[in-house]
Each structure stands twice: as C-alpha cells, then as structure tokens.
Amino acid sequence: MIQIICGPCSAESEEQVLATASALVDIFADRKEYCHIAYRAGLWKPRTRPGTFEGVGEAGIPWLQRVRRETGLKVIVEVATPAHLEAVLKAGIDMIWVGARTTANPFAVQELADALQGVDISVFVKNPLNPDLDLWLGAVERIEMAGIRDISVIHRGFSFYEKGRYRNEPKWQVPIDLMRRRPDMRILCDPSHITGNREYLLEVSQMAMDLGFDGLFIESHIAPDSALSDPEQQIEPHSLGRMLDAIRIRSSIPEDEELSRRLQELRSRIDSLDEDILEILELRMGVVDQIGTQKRRGNITILQQQRWEEILEKTRSGALSRGLDPGFVEELFKLIHVASIKRQV
C-alpha cells in the first residue's frame, strides 16, 4: 500500500478545489487496493519573487472543510508560521506539512514546534532547499521534541543555480542516507517539485518507488494549464491515474530462490570489485604522497592546473570509450583530486 497525497499546488477557488477533489476521488475509487489517498492544497504560497499569486490564505480553509465533509478525504496544508498553524488546527485540518524554505530556518521550525506542544496531528517535513541532511533531520527532531509522534518526510529535491533537466536536483543519496539513519520514518517523494514538468513525473516517481519510498506527494489540478502557480508541474487527475497505473511496485525481497542466489553471486562480485577499488585508491594516494614530497623539495605549488586539465580530459574520454557517464566519472575524479590536494598540504 503506497500513500498518495495529491491535489492542486494552490487552492484558487472553491469550485477548483472541489472539482479537483471530486475527480481525484473518482480515479482512486478503483485503486484502493494499492493506494491510500489524501488531499493537499496550498493556502499560503511562499513565492520566490513578489507580485505573483501567494495564495488565498485563511479564505480557503472552508473550501478544504467542505472537501472533508463531501468526499471523506483527509486534507493537508502547508504551514510556515504559528498563526497559520493556529488557523488550520481551529478548522480541524487533518495534517500539515513544513515547506522547504521553513525547514531551512531552525528559528522558524522551532516556533512551529513550540506551537505544536500538546497537539495531536500528523506532520510532514520537506527537505531544506540545500542538500543538508542534518538540517533536515534537525527539523524533524525539533518537532519530535514537541511531542509529535506521527512524522513523515518529503523529498522534493534541492535548488541549484544552473538549471538542468529538472527544476530541482534529486540528489537521491541524501534521502537514501536519511533512510539509513532513520529507518523508522516514512518517506514520500514530491516529483512535482523535483521535475517542474509533468512530462517527467512518471520517471521520477518510478525511481522513488524503486528506492523503497512509501508514497508520492504530487500536485494535481483540474485544469493545470490555467493554474495560478506552477502550472507546468501539475497533472490533470485522470492523467495522474494513468501515470500511477504505469508505475511498477517492486518487492524489496526476491521470492524466487534462483533469483536470490543469482543476486547474491552478483553482489559478491561487487564486494570483490569494491575491494579492488579501495586497494587502487590506497596505491594512488601513496603515489600522491610521494609527489607531494617532491613538490615541497622543489618549492612547487600543489595545484598544477595544466596537469589537472589533462587528467579531466583523459577521464572524460576514458569514460566515453567505456560506456560510462562522463559527468559521473568527472565528479568522482574531482573528489579524488580534492583528497589528493589535502594530503599534499
């Protein structure tokens, strides 16, 4: 059973909120066997620049109350201040989420945590804008210290200056590390904010499911092209249903004994190759130490830019000739280069 939290980026009007909710109820009626649905909508929208639609605020709360009454769906909204929290608690909203900009500010998180003292509500915490796992976990811990026990996290990707294929860089290793450190915590993926484009929602959602995520936090709008915020990343409800049908939910444990045996053989080969990599790194760093000694004797700078450019060019071409991702190999050698410089200091 996977958890699907879906609905519009922003609550724009009562008609839009109710029409989207009704359509989502219809598409999930035949998917109850593997999906548990809740309804999301933003009331207060933190936007990057002023002058854009920043949400309807408390005016939208009665619309969400009506969704609860008429559809039976649980509803969730983002809160960024104690005043937001007070309004949604008073209205009986079922769940809240803490947005990426708020998670990045420990003072803001602590204010919310203080306001949550003695409250029984489900809280979802999005990752901060930058890939700082401790900052993310710190926000979770502050809310835990307030006495909240039902806490989940949402991976929405990380901001970066140079825009690539996706709006936000997934950096999957960060949520993987979180799952290692907090295996007790449910984790959802927000493919809408990672991709910024509905065309890529399926591939990112599938990746999240393949990594063992517990569900999706996804933006769905009855008429996404006319949405007042982030229209490109929202998906129409029936298209969402078709997308969910296309996702393959895989088991983490193989049931077939032959498959299990074969996987174990391959993992043993990986273990052996990893040992080889470590041995090669040990030998390489030994040579680095010798080069550092010679540089100090000759009063030569540690960084030799031309030599570094030559290494980068060789690794790029070597990666291509071996069918490897040049970007990945370049990043790997950059890490090795940084470590080599530190040893020579």
Helices and strands as residue ranges (DSSP letters): E 2-7, H 14-28, E 35-40, G 57-60, H 61-71, E 75-78, H 82-91, E 95-98, H 100-103, H 106-115, E 122-126, H 133-145, E 151-155, H 173-181, E 186-189, H 191-195, G 198-200, H 201-210, E 215-219, G 224-226, G 231-233, H 237-246, H 257-298, H 305-321, H 326-344
